[in-house]
Amino acid sequence: MILMALAATFILSSCHEDPLLPPGWEPEQKETVYKYPGFFLLNEGNMGSDKCTLDYYAFTDNEYQRNIYPACNPQAVHGLGDSGNDLKVYGNKLYAVVNGSNLVDIMDLATARSLVAVSIPNCRAIAFKDCYAYVSSYASEGIVDIANALGTIYKIDTTTFKTVATCTVGYQPEEMAIYGNKLFVANSGGYRYDNGDYDTRVSVIDLNTFKEVKKIEVAPNLFRMAVDRLGHIWVSSRGNYSDVPASLSVIDASSEKVIKKLDVDATGMSMTGDSLYVYGYDWKDNSTSFGIIDINTLECVSDKIIKDDTRSELQSVYGIAVNPESRDIFITDAKDYMTPGMVYCYSREGEFKWAAITGDIPSRIAFSTMRK
């Protein structure tokens, strides 16, 4: 119950606090040079509440800052917007995909000052290659019946912030992965749940022509994606929430074929080095599972990420990220989805290090190469 007790003492905290630490624990007082001096955390906020917020944690001074966007952008009357869905760092910019507000907010990485907002309807996720950003969207121009509307991938020039091309893919596309000159897109068909007619395919887009060249049959209701150094595209399926369970498939990027399917629930995933860290959240029994997968053997080598008793404090795991430098593991907890959540930090060995109160429904973490 350590974390619950700590959280209670900070529940009335301001937006600028030290993280919550175990009793007697003190951070090392030494000057350290970090490749990633901190991270940004995107809080999704309940849909329609206009409560998407941005937090920042600095490793250099052990300081957690909540809701930094208004202070960095006093001209933004409505803050960051409604329903944050994805967050990525690319170059010297921070990209926040804000689904409910139908925009991608592009910020200066060093200051979190908004440079421009690119309008994209029902945007979901973002990926990058060279000087382009690729954004998935559930929307299809001119289609009113959104359940039967094919999705779209928007190609944005990161030097001009202009949309330069679009490509039609499958139903309700989610995350994407890039390997070589191929963009792989996880089509979910999430709006088609009433009749169970989920999309089951990964779209393959040739980035030279920006045309869809193939669809790979995988599994129903595709969601998360990651790519490893060996050219494996990892894609999760949420199943149909009844008789088809969640799973994790591996696609060989060269042959564009599924080479393995694992009975692993990967509601969220984080690729670091030769390991894919995953968590699964079972809505039926409100339980969470964890796993570490070796990209060389394509096997799950551990079903444990957290190795101490603080795991019992987690209520509604909503995100996972692994620091590529320290290998510290960060897990976000949405709690009751109505009040502030938490972010927990664990060592690579799975031991609790610290925790902090976040905004509502903390989801995406993006490690920064610049100090805020």
C-alpha positions, 0 to 999 in steps of 0.5 A: 500500500506504499503508493496509495499512501504516498498518493494521498499525501499529494492529492492536493499538490500543485502542478509543479512537484517532486515525484513520490518516493519510497520512504527513506529513498533519496535521488543520487546527488551527482551531475549526470549527462543524459542522452534523454534528459526527460520525457513528455507525457500526454494525458488523454482526458475523457472524450468531450471533456477538452482535458487533454494535457501535457506533463514533463519529467526532468531526470536531471533534477528529479522534477515532475511538472503537470499540465505545462501546455497553458504556461508554454502557450498562454495564447491557447484559450482551450489548451491542448484540446480534446482526447490526446491519442499519440505523442512522438518526438521527431527532430527538434519538434514534439507532435501531439495527435489530438483525436477529438480536436481533429488536429496534430499540434506541432511544438518546439521540443525545447520549449513546448511552444506550439508552432502550428496545428495541422487539421486532420479529421479523426486522427489517430497515430503518427509515424516518421521517415525523412522529412515527412510525418504520416498520420492515420485517420478514421475519416474518408472524404465525403463519406457520412457512414463512418463505420463503412468509411475506409480510413486515410493516411495523411502525408505531412511535410515536416518543413512546411507543415503542409499535407502533401498527399493522402492514401486510402487504406482499410477501416479505422486505421490505428498505429503504423510502422515503417521499414525501408520504403514501406509503411505498414498500417494496422486497420482495426475496423473499430467502428464496425463492432456492432456486427463483429465485422472488424478489419483483419488486414495490415495495409502496405504503402509504398512510400515512393509512390504513396500508394497502397500496394498490398493488404496482409491478412493478420487477425481481427481488430488490429491496434498497436505496432512496433518495428525492430532492427531485424525487420519484424513488424509487430502488430497486436490484435484485440480480438472480438472481445468474445470468442476470438482472443487478443494476439500478437503477430509478427510480419516479415517486412521483406516478404510481407508475410506473417511468420509467427503468431503469439497468444499474447495480449499486447494492449500496449507495447514498447520496443527497446533494444532486442526486447519488446515490452508488452502489457495486456488489459482484460476488460472482462475480468479487469486484470492486467498481464505483462510480458517481455519478448525476445525479437531474436527468438520471437518468444516471450521470455518473461511474464513479469515486468514488475517484480515487487508488491507495488503491482497490486497498486495498479488499477487500470494500466493504460500505457508503457514505455521503456527508456532506451538509455537507462532501461527504466520502465514507465507504466501509466495508470488511468485509475477510474478514468475520471480523476488524475492518474499516475505514472510509475517508474521501475528499474530494469529489474522491475523494482519500484523507483518513484511515482507521480500524479498525472492528468486524466487518463495518462497514456503516451510517453515520449522521451526528449533529447532536449532539456525542457 
